[in-house]
Amino acid sequence: MKVLITGKNGQVGNCLVSQLQNMSTISFLALSRDQLDITNAEEVYKIVNEHKPSIIINAAAYTAVDNAESDYESAFAINCLGPKNLAKAATAVNATIIHISTDYVFSGDKLGLYNEVDEVNPQGVYGQTKLAGEQAVINECSAHIILRTAWVFSEFGNNFVKTMLRLAKTRDTLGVVSDQFGGPTYAGDIAKAIIKMAQHIEQGSAKFGIYNYSGYPHVNWQEFAKCIFESALKQSLITAPIMVNAITTADYPTPAKRPANSKLDCSKITTDFSIAPSDWQCALNNIQQYQ
């Protein structure tokens, strides 16, 4: 199996590289934004034609949700034009593309879990450009898997877990939003899921299409923060409990609207690939790595 990975410096990209390094059956080339500008079609075609991967994993994205509201051009280029270029190139070399997307393609006002066929209705620029990227991939490459995920955290990059641990160094009380619900997702579990899907693709047993993948159990941000601090206390990263008070979304205004409900139904990926939801509570057992 020959794999091309974009966005190697992101959370999922880093996890993919660290896991694939230990797998001798998979040859991979992982590139950062500096090494491959996915918005440049000529660059993409050149790299893909030289490497001729059987699978392209697009882990590159513009993920600054609030900045996207005033930077549509950059968000659209990276989240839509980039995936389009990669999907076109994948078709040209008969490769499959695995593209990472987001819960932000939904409005967030549904009662219950979102499944893969629910109506999409993004409420901000980030979600709109990610949805456009999904549609571009579908239009340009029939051999595609789109993986929608949410609330990603890891030892790499910037994420909620790292923010909470940083704040815990100077604060003993925090206010955290309690009216937004979702499934925290460890990027290492996303990488494992992608590798397993890639193996199914190579074996000819994969079903193409859109899949949800996130963590269980579902919680709100305040509950997630409490779990983070409980784990940090058990592992002696903090010396005293942190008081986490509930606040509302209205109490913490942001340029981009956040989905109130980001709870994803992951039963399809379990049925088709035997992939279980991310065990985010287990991932917090090594919280010292998030420093």
N, C-alpha and C positions, 0 to 999 in steps of 0.2 A: 504494500500500500504506500502510495506517495501522497503526502498531504502538504498543502500550502496554507499557512496561517497568517492572517492579517491582524494587526492590532496586538502584537506580542507583548507590548508594555502595559496593556490594560489588565484588569483583574482576571478575566477568563483567559486571556492570552498568556499571562504569566503561569497560571495553573496548568494550562495545556502543555506548555513547554516543559515544566518540571515533571509532569507525569509521562510525557512521550519520551523524554530522555532515557527512561528506564525500560522502554519497549523496543526491543531489537527488530520486531517484525514490521515496524512502521518507520519509513523514511520521511522526514519532514523538513520543511523550510519555513521558519517563522520570521516575519518581517515587521518592523516598526513603521510608524508613519514617515520617519526620516528615510527609511529604506524603500518604501513604496507608498506613493501618494495614490490612493485608490480612486481619487476624483479625476486622475489623469488617465484617460482611456488608453493612450499609447503605452504608457508605463505598465499598466496592468496587462495588456496583451503581450508585451515583450517578456515580462516575467513569467506569465502563465505558459507561453509558448516555449520558453527555455526550459522550464521545470517540468512541464507536462504532468501536473498532478492528477491523480484519480479523484481526489476530493479537495475542495477549497472550503476552508472554515473562515468565515468572516466574523472576527471578534472585534473589528474596528467600529467605533461609533462616536458621535458627538453626544456626550451624556450630560453636559452642563445644562440641566433642565431650565433653570432660571435665565441663564445667559442666552439661551436659544430664543427667548421671547423678543430680544432686540438684535439677534444675529441670525436671522432666517437664512441668509445666503450660505453661511458656513454650515449650519445644521443641515440644510437641504443637500448641499454638495456631499457631505460625508455620509449622511444617513440614507440618501436616495441615489444620487448619481454614482457614488462609490459601489454600493451593492449591485446597481445596474451594470456597471462595467465588469465587475467580477462574475456576475451571472452570464453575461454575454461571452466572456472569455471561457467560462466553464463549458458552455455549449460548444464552443469552437474546438475544444480538445476532448469532448465527450466526458467531461468530469461532472461530479455531483457537487452542489454547493449547499453547505450548512450555514445558515444565516441567523444570527442572534437578534431577537426583537424584544419587545417590552409589553408590560401590562398597560402602559400609557396609550395604547391604541384603543382602549375602551374608555367610556365616559366615567366609569367608576360609580355609577348610581344604581346598578343592579342589586337586587336582593338575592343573596346566595352566591354560588361560585360561578365564575366565568368559564365557559368552555370554548373550544376552538371555533365553533360556528356561530357564536353570539355576534350580534351586530357590533361593528366597530364605529366609534365616534370620538376620536381624540379631541381633547379640550384645549390643547396648547400646541405650540410650534414643535416641541420635541416629539410628542406623540404623532402629530401630523406628518412630520418628515420620516419617522420610523415606519409609519403605515405606508407611505409612498415607497419606501425602500422594500417593504414586503411585496407590494404589488409589482415593483420593477423586477424583483427576483422571480416571482411567479411567471411574469410575462416573458422573461428572457431565457429561462432555463427550466425545462420540464422536470429535470432530475434535481429537485430541491427539497430541503427540509428547513422550515422556519421554526425556530425555538423561541417562544415567548417566555420571558422570565421576569422576576420582580425582586426588589429589595436586596440587591446583590451586595455581599460583603466578603472580605478576605483579608489576608495579611498584606496584600498589595494595594497600592493606590489610595484613594480617598473614599471613605465609606462611613456609614452610620456607627459601626462598632468602634472604628478608630476615633471618630469625633467624640463619642461618649467617654472613651478612655482618656482622651486628652482633657476634656472638661473636668473629669474626676480628679485631676491633679490639683485643680485650683478651686473647686466648688464642692460643697457638701449637700447642696440642694439644687435640683434642676426642674424646669417645667418642660414636659414632653407631650406632644400631641396624642390624644387618646381617641379621636374620632376618625382615624384612618386605619383601615385594616388590610392585612396582607400576609404573605408568607415569606419570611426572611430566607434567603437562598445563599448558601456558601458557594463561592465561585469554583472551588475545587470539586464540588459535586456536579456543577454544570459541566466542567471539563470531563469528568468521568462519564457523564451521560452522553456527551458529544462523541467521545472515543468509542463508547459502546455502539452508538448509532453508526459511526463510521465503519466499525467492524461488520455490522449487519449489511451496510451498503456494499462492502467489498465481497461479502458472501452471497450477494444477490437476494437477500431476504428482507430488505428494508421496504417500508411503505413510505412513500414521499408525501409531503403535505405540511400542514401547520400543527405544531405541538406546544402544549403548555408544560412548563417545568419550573416549579418553585418549591419552597419548603413547607412542611407541616410541623407542628400545628400552626394554624393561623392566629395571629395576635394583632394588637395595635402597637403603635410606636412606643407608647409608655410601657406596655408589658414587655416589649423587646428590650427596652433600656433596663428595666428591672432585672431581666435575666442576664444581661451583659454584666451588670454590677455585682450580681450574686456570684457569677463565675469568676469575676475579677477578685472578689473578696476571698473565695475559696482557694484561689491560686496565689493569694498574697500579693496581688498587683496593687490593691488598695488596702488600707489598714482599718478603714471604718466604713459602715454602710452609707450609701448615698440616698438621700430622700428624693424620690421622683414623683413630682406632682403632675396631675392631669391638667392639660390645657386643651383648648379647642383649636381647630384650624383657623378660626376667625381671630384667635389670640396671637397667632403667629403668621401674619400675612406674607406671602411670597409673590414674586412676579408671575410665576406659572401656577396654574391650578393643579393641585394634587388629587388623584383619584381617592374618593372616600373608601371605595371597595376595590382592592387589588387582589382579592382571593381567587386564585386560579384552580380550576379542576384539572388535576394531573392524571386522571384515570386513563386517558387515551395512550399516553406514552408508556404507562405501566402495562397496558394490554398489548400494545404493538411491539414494545422493545424490552419488557420486563425491567423497566427502570423505575425504582421507587423514588418518591419525593425526597428533596434534600432534608437531611437530618441536621438542621441548623443548631439545635441544642447540643448535639455531639460536637459540632465544629467549634463551639465556644469552650470546649474542654481544654483547648490549647490556646487560650486567649493571650498568653504571653507573647505569642508570635505576632500579635497585632500592634505591638508597641512601635 
